[in-house]
Amino acid sequence: MTAGITPPEGDARAMVAPLFSTTVAENPTVTIIPMDGAEFEQRLLTPLEEYRFLALLELGGDLGMALRMMGAAMRLETERGPVVLKNDPATPREYEDYRRRSLHLSVLHRSHRLFIESVMVEQVWEGILEKGPSPDDVLRALDKGYRWSKTGDKRYALNKSRVLLSNYDAARRPEGRDGLFKNLLDWPPNEILVDIRPEYPGWELSFQGRISLRSFNSVLQFLARGMSDRPEYAVEQDPRTGSVDVNPPHTLQITERGALPRDAAFSVKFNDRFYSVEETPFATGEGANWNLKAFSMLYQLFQMTQKPVLAPVPGIAIAK
């Protein structure tokens, strides 16, 4: 916007004329970068790696909630051989056993009797570094499940580690545990080792095996099917687990209605239907916020699949 005066014209010598000029320009753009091909596969279809599971817990996530949302199956090592328990209501016996064992781990975690650690399974490299690993090297190593350690004067080692859920301190190394680490490096990066020993807290329900993690796309499918053809249902805890405070029937309950619910935390309208996240009015304690915490965990998982955009190419520019 500009303003000014203009000199008089003709006989109006004692007067000046005001002059105003206004210009408005608006041209915002929105850049959309589509995901397809290898990028889509890597970010949404590839199973979540164990270090993402560990990072989620470090952010304050609930272990039981994470196991129910991210866990695809539990592979147990028994005297009769491997047993697979799918976290899928379509297979009720396996689903219920998975729920009971994951709930047992959750109770141990809530009572501070479960150790969640990155344990070293193999030394990848050792040598001399004059200045030692840089902070960027340390962060990149941690992000991929590796750890740097100093072994001598200017000597450093790079070790590969895996996530272990156990009812004992890994430093104590109980006899026979090394057998569980056999061929551990050959396991997929989306599998977590579980070792609940009979001689430590939680011994009433002891088991050893691995938990396989889903991809983010599989997590969405699991939650969506829970609304229709494969609904989750209440599963009582194993009597050996003891008292349980939080054990809702649904990992994340999403309701579908024809009208906007009054007490919904938030809703989305799609095809004249409202999909909402609601809270159970009579729930107390940590169970009162279960649905909102589960939705927050889902959002955090989605953020873990994202990466910063370095250049808006290829893109679609939409001019307003």
Contacts in CASP RR format, 6 or more apart in sequence:
PFRMAT RR
TARGET T0000
AUTHOR 0000-0000-0000
METHOD contacts of the structure
MODEL  1
MTAGITPPEGDARAMVAPLFSTTVAENPTVTIIPMDGAEFEQRLLTPLEE
YRFLALLELGGDLGMALRMMGAAMRLETERGPVVLKNDPATPREYEDYRR
RSLHLSVLHRSHRLFIESVMVEQVWEGILEKGPSPDDVLRALDKGYRWSK
TGDKRYALNKSRVLLSNYDAARRPEGRDGLFKNLLDWPPNEILVDIRPEY
PGWELSFQGRISLRSFNSVLQFLARGMSDRPEYAVEQDPRTGSVDVNPPH
TLQITERGALPRDAAFSVKFNDRFYSVEETPFATGEGANWNLKAFSMLYQ
LFQMTQKPVLAPVPGIAIAK
1 20 0 8 1.000
1 21 0 8 1.000
1 22 0 8 1.000
1 23 0 8 1.000
2 20 0 8 1.000
2 21 0 8 1.000
2 22 0 8 1.000
3 18 0 8 1.000
3 19 0 8 1.000
3 20 0 8 1.000
3 21 0 8 1.000
4 18 0 8 1.000
4 19 0 8 1.000
4 20 0 8 1.000
5 16 0 8 1.000
5 17 0 8 1.000
5 18 0 8 1.000
5 19 0 8 1.000
6 16 0 8 1.000
6 17 0 8 1.000
6 18 0 8 1.000
6 19 0 8 1.000
7 16 0 8 1.000
8 14 0 8 1.000
8 15 0 8 1.000
8 16 0 8 1.000
8 17 0 8 1.000
9 17 0 8 1.000
26 320 0 8 1.000
27 319 0 8 1.000
27 320 0 8 1.000
28 319 0 8 1.000
28 320 0 8 1.000
29 317 0 8 1.000
29 318 0 8 1.000
29 319 0 8 1.000
29 320 0 8 1.000
30 317 0 8 1.000
30 318 0 8 1.000
31 312 0 8 1.000
31 315 0 8 1.000
31 316 0 8 1.000
31 317 0 8 1.000
32 315 0 8 1.000
32 316 0 8 1.000
32 318 0 8 1.000
33 309 0 8 1.000
33 312 0 8 1.000
33 314 0 8 1.000
33 315 0 8 1.000
34 314 0 8 1.000
34 315 0 8 1.000
34 316 0 8 1.000
35 43 0 8 1.000
35 44 0 8 1.000
43 216 0 8 1.000
43 305 0 8 1.000
43 306 0 8 1.000
43 307 0 8 1.000
44 215 0 8 1.000
44 216 0 8 1.000
44 217 0 8 1.000
44 305 0 8 1.000
45 215 0 8 1.000
45 217 0 8 1.000
46 215 0 8 1.000
47 72 0 8 1.000
47 188 0 8 1.000
47 189 0 8 1.000
47 190 0 8 1.000
47 212 0 8 1.000
47 213 0 8 1.000
47 214 0 8 1.000
47 215 0 8 1.000
47 218 0 8 1.000
48 70 0 8 1.000
48 190 0 8 1.000
48 213 0 8 1.000
48 214 0 8 1.000
48 215 0 8 1.000
48 216 0 8 1.000
48 301 0 8 1.000
48 304 0 8 1.000
49 189 0 8 1.000
49 190 0 8 1.000
49 213 0 8 1.000
50 162 0 8 1.000
50 163 0 8 1.000
50 189 0 8 1.000
50 190 0 8 1.000
50 191 0 8 1.000
50 192 0 8 1.000
50 213 0 8 1.000
51 142 0 8 1.000
51 143 0 8 1.000
51 144 0 8 1.000
51 145 0 8 1.000
51 163 0 8 1.000
51 189 0 8 1.000
52 213 0 8 1.000
52 301 0 8 1.000
52 304 0 8 1.000
53 66 0 8 1.000
53 70 0 8 1.000
53 163 0 8 1.000
53 192 0 8 1.000
53 213 0 8 1.000
54 116 0 8 1.000
54 118 0 8 1.000
54 163 0 8 1.000
55 304 0 8 1.000
56 66 0 8 1.000
56 70 0 8 1.000
56 297 0 8 1.000
56 300 0 8 1.000
56 301 0 8 1.000
56 304 0 8 1.000
57 63 0 8 1.000
57 66 0 8 1.000
57 116 0 8 1.000
59 300 0 8 1.000
61 293 0 8 1.000
61 297 0 8 1.000
62 106 0 8 1.000
62 246 0 8 1.000
62 286 0 8 1.000
62 293 0 8 1.000
62 297 0 8 1.000
63 105 0 8 1.000
63 106 0 8 1.000
63 109 0 8 1.000
63 110 0 8 1.000
63 114 0 8 1.000
63 116 0 8 1.000
64 102 0 8 1.000
64 103 0 8 1.000
64 105 0 8 1.000
64 106 0 8 1.000
64 109 0 8 1.000
65 251 0 8 1.000
65 290 0 8 1.000
65 293 0 8 1.000
65 294 0 8 1.000
65 297 0 8 1.000
66 297 0 8 1.000
67 102 0 8 1.000
67 105 0 8 1.000
67 106 0 8 1.000
67 211 0 8 1.000
68 87 0 8 1.000
68 99 0 8 1.000
68 102 0 8 1.000
68 251 0 8 1.000
69 219 0 8 1.000
69 222 0 8 1.000
69 223 0 8 1.000
69 251 0 8 1.000
69 252 0 8 1.000
69 294 0 8 1.000
69 297 0 8 1.000
69 298 0 8 1.000
69 301 0 8 1.000
70 213 0 8 1.000
70 214 0 8 1.000
70 219 0 8 1.000
70 301 0 8 1.000
71 87 0 8 1.000
71 102 0 8 1.000
71 211 0 8 1.000
71 212 0 8 1.000
71 213 0 8 1.000
71 214 0 8 1.000
72 86 0 8 1.000
72 87 0 8 1.000
72 212 0 8 1.000
72 213 0 8 1.000
72 214 0 8 1.000
72 218 0 8 1.000
73 84 0 8 1.000
73 85 0 8 1.000
73 86 0 8 1.000
73 87 0 8 1.000
73 98 0 8 1.000
73 211 0 8 1.000
73 212 0 8 1.000
74 84 0 8 1.000
74 85 0 8 1.000
74 87 0 8 1.000
74 98 0 8 1.000
74 101 0 8 1.000
74 102 0 8 1.000
74 194 0 8 1.000
74 209 0 8 1.000
74 210 0 8 1.000
74 211 0 8 1.000
74 212 0 8 1.000
75 82 0 8 1.000
75 83 0 8 1.000
75 84 0 8 1.000
75 85 0 8 1.000
75 191 0 8 1.000
75 209 0 8 1.000
75 210 0 8 1.000
75 211 0 8 1.000
75 212 0 8 1.000
76 82 0 8 1.000
76 83 0 8 1.000
76 84 0 8 1.000
76 85 0 8 1.000
76 207 0 8 1.000
76 208 0 8 1.000
76 209 0 8 1.000
77 180 0 8 1.000
77 208 0 8 1.000
77 209 0 8 1.000
84 94 0 8 1.000
85 94 0 8 1.000
85 95 0 8 1.000
85 97 0 8 1.000
85 98 0 8 1.000
85 101 0 8 1.000
86 94 0 8 1.000
86 95 0 8 1.000
86 98 0 8 1.000
87 95 0 8 1.000
87 98 0 8 1.000
87 99 0 8 1.000
87 102 0 8 1.000
87 222 0 8 1.000
88 94 0 8 1.000
88 95 0 8 1.000
88 222 0 8 1.000
88 230 0 8 1.000
89 95 0 8 1.000
89 226 0 8 1.000
89 230 0 8 1.000
89 231 0 8 1.000
89 232 0 8 1.000
89 233 0 8 1.000
90 230 0 8 1.000
95 235 0 8 1.000
96 235 0 8 1.000
99 235 0 8 1.000
100 205 0 8 1.000
100 235 0 8 1.000
100 236 0 8 1.000
100 237 0 8 1.000
100 238 0 8 1.000
100 241 0 8 1.000
101 205 0 8 1.000
101 207 0 8 1.000
101 238 0 8 1.000
103 235 0 8 1.000
103 237 0 8 1.000
103 238 0 8 1.000
103 241 0 8 1.000
103 244 0 8 1.000
103 247 0 8 1.000
104 196 0 8 1.000
104 202 0 8 1.000
104 205 0 8 1.000
104 237 0 8 1.000
104 238 0 8 1.000
104 240 0 8 1.000
104 241 0 8 1.000
105 114 0 8 1.000
105 165 0 8 1.000
105 194 0 8 1.000
105 196 0 8 1.000
106 246 0 8 1.000
107 237 0 8 1.000
107 241 0 8 1.000
107 242 0 8 1.000
107 243 0 8 1.000
107 244 0 8 1.000
108 114 0 8 1.000
108 167 0 8 1.000
108 196 0 8 1.000
108 201 0 8 1.000
108 202 0 8 1.000
109 116 0 8 1.000
110 245 0 8 1.000
113 167 0 8 1.000
113 201 0 8 1.000
113 202 0 8 1.000
114 165 0 8 1.000
114 166 0 8 1.000
114 167 0 8 1.000
115 164 0 8 1.000
115 165 0 8 1.000
115 166 0 8 1.000
115 167 0 8 1.000
115 168 0 8 1.000
115 169 0 8 1.000
115 170 0 8 1.000
116 163 0 8 1.000
116 164 0 8 1.000
116 165 0 8 1.000
117 163 0 8 1.000
117 164 0 8 1.000
117 166 0 8 1.000
117 170 0 8 1.000
118 145 0 8 1.000
118 147 0 8 1.000
118 161 0 8 1.000
118 162 0 8 1.000
118 163 0 8 1.000
118 164 0 8 1.000
119 161 0 8 1.000
119 162 0 8 1.000
119 164 0 8 1.000
119 170 0 8 1.000
119 181 0 8 1.000
120 147 0 8 1.000
120 159 0 8 1.000
120 160 0 8 1.000
120 161 0 8 1.000
121 160 0 8 1.000
121 161 0 8 1.000
121 162 0 8 1.000
121 181 0 8 1.000
121 184 0 8 1.000
121 185 0 8 1.000
122 159 0 8 1.000
122 160 0 8 1.000
122 184 0 8 1.000
122 185 0 8 1.000
123 157 0 8 1.000
123 158 0 8 1.000
123 159 0 8 1.000
123 160 0 8 1.000
124 146 0 8 1.000
124 158 0 8 1.000
124 159 0 8 1.000
124 160 0 8 1.000
125 157 0 8 1.000
125 158 0 8 1.000
126 151 0 8 1.000
126 155 0 8 1.000
126 156 0 8 1.000
126 157 0 8 1.000
126 158 0 8 1.000
127 155 0 8 1.000
127 156 0 8 1.000
127 157 0 8 1.000
128 154 0 8 1.000
128 155 0 8 1.000
128 156 0 8 1.000
129 154 0 8 1.000
129 155 0 8 1.000
129 156 0 8 1.000
130 154 0 8 1.000
132 154 0 8 1.000
132 156 0 8 1.000
133 141 0 8 1.000
133 148 0 8 1.000
133 156 0 8 1.000
137 148 0 8 1.000
138 148 0 8 1.000
141 147 0 8 1.000
141 148 0 8 1.000
141 158 0 8 1.000
145 160 0 8 1.000
145 161 0 8 1.000
145 162 0 8 1.000
146 158 0 8 1.000
146 159 0 8 1.000
146 160 0 8 1.000
146 161 0 8 1.000
147 158 0 8 1.000
147 159 0 8 1.000
147 161 0 8 1.000
148 156 0 8 1.000
148 157 0 8 1.000
148 158 0 8 1.000
148 159 0 8 1.000
149 156 0 8 1.000
149 157 0 8 1.000
149 159 0 8 1.000
150 156 0 8 1.000
150 157 0 8 1.000
151 157 0 8 1.000
160 185 0 8 1.000
162 181 0 8 1.000
162 184 0 8 1.000
162 187 0 8 1.000
162 192 0 8 1.000
162 193 0 8 1.000
163 192 0 8 1.000
163 193 0 8 1.000
164 170 0 8 1.000
164 192 0 8 1.000
164 193 0 8 1.000
164 194 0 8 1.000
164 195 0 8 1.000
165 192 0 8 1.000
165 193 0 8 1.000
165 194 0 8 1.000
165 195 0 8 1.000
165 196 0 8 1.000
165 211 0 8 1.000
166 194 0 8 1.000
166 195 0 8 1.000
166 196 0 8 1.000
166 197 0 8 1.000
166 200 0 8 1.000
167 195 0 8 1.000
167 196 0 8 1.000
167 197 0 8 1.000
167 200 0 8 1.000
167 201 0 8 1.000
167 202 0 8 1.000
167 203 0 8 1.000
168 174 0 8 1.000
168 195 0 8 1.000
168 197 0 8 1.000
168 200 0 8 1.000
174 197 0 8 1.000
174 199 0 8 1.000
174 200 0 8 1.000
177 195 0 8 1.000
180 193 0 8 1.000
180 195 0 8 1.000
180 208 0 8 1.000
180 209 0 8 1.000
181 193 0 8 1.000
184 193 0 8 1.000
187 210 0 8 1.000
188 212 0 8 1.000
190 212 0 8 1.000
190 213 0 8 1.000
191 210 0 8 1.000
191 211 0 8 1.000
191 212 0 8 1.000
191 213 0 8 1.000
192 210 0 8 1.000
192 211 0 8 1.000
192 213 0 8 1.000
193 209 0 8 1.000
193 210 0 8 1.000
194 207 0 8 1.000
194 208 0 8 1.000
194 209 0 8 1.000
194 210 0 8 1.000
194 211 0 8 1.000
195 208 0 8 1.000
195 209 0 8 1.000
196 202 0 8 1.000
196 203 0 8 1.000
196 205 0 8 1.000
196 206 0 8 1.000
196 207 0 8 1.000
196 208 0 8 1.000
197 203 0 8 1.000
197 206 0 8 1.000
198 206 0 8 1.000
204 240 0 8 1.000
204 241 0 8 1.000
204 242 0 8 1.000
205 238 0 8 1.000
205 240 0 8 1.000
205 241 0 8 1.000
214 222 0 8 1.000
216 301 0 8 1.000
216 302 0 8 1.000
216 305 0 8 1.000
219 298 0 8 1.000
219 301 0 8 1.000
222 251 0 8 1.000
223 251 0 8 1.000
223 252 0 8 1.000
223 254 0 8 1.000
223 298 0 8 1.000
226 232 0 8 1.000
226 250 0 8 1.000
227 254 0 8 1.000
227 256 0 8 1.000
231 250 0 8 1.000
232 249 0 8 1.000
232 250 0 8 1.000
232 251 0 8 1.000
233 249 0 8 1.000
234 247 0 8 1.000
234 249 0 8 1.000
235 247 0 8 1.000
235 249 0 8 1.000
237 244 0 8 1.000
237 247 0 8 1.000
245 285 0 8 1.000
245 286 0 8 1.000
245 287 0 8 1.000
246 285 0 8 1.000
246 286 0 8 1.000
246 287 0 8 1.000
246 290 0 8 1.000
248 280 0 8 1.000
248 283 0 8 1.000
248 287 0 8 1.000
248 290 0 8 1.000
251 294 0 8 1.000
252 277 0 8 1.000
252 291 0 8 1.000
252 294 0 8 1.000
252 295 0 8 1.000
252 298 0 8 1.000
253 277 0 8 1.000
253 278 0 8 1.000
253 291 0 8 1.000
254 275 0 8 1.000
254 276 0 8 1.000
254 277 0 8 1.000
255 261 0 8 1.000
255 264 0 8 1.000
255 275 0 8 1.000
255 276 0 8 1.000
255 277 0 8 1.000
255 278 0 8 1.000
256 273 0 8 1.000
256 274 0 8 1.000
256 275 0 8 1.000
257 273 0 8 1.000
257 274 0 8 1.000
257 276 0 8 1.000
258 272 0 8 1.000
258 273 0 8 1.000
258 274 0 8 1.000
259 274 0 8 1.000
260 267 0 8 1.000
260 269 0 8 1.000
260 274 0 8 1.000
260 276 0 8 1.000
261 267 0 8 1.000
261 274 0 8 1.000
261 276 0 8 1.000
261 278 0 8 1.000
263 278 0 8 1.000
263 279 0 8 1.000
263 281 0 8 1.000
264 274 0 8 1.000
264 276 0 8 1.000
264 277 0 8 1.000
264 278 0 8 1.000
265 276 0 8 1.000
265 277 0 8 1.000
265 278 0 8 1.000
265 279 0 8 1.000
265 291 0 8 1.000
265 292 0 8 1.000
266 276 0 8 1.000
266 277 0 8 1.000
267 274 0 8 1.000
267 275 0 8 1.000
267 276 0 8 1.000
267 277 0 8 1.000
268 274 0 8 1.000
268 275 0 8 1.000
268 276 0 8 1.000
269 275 0 8 1.000
277 291 0 8 1.000
277 292 0 8 1.000
277 295 0 8 1.000
278 291 0 8 1.000
279 288 0 8 1.000
279 289 0 8 1.000
279 291 0 8 1.000
279 292 0 8 1.000
280 287 0 8 1.000
280 288 0 8 1.000
280 290 0 8 1.000
280 291 0 8 1.000
283 290 0 8 1.000
END
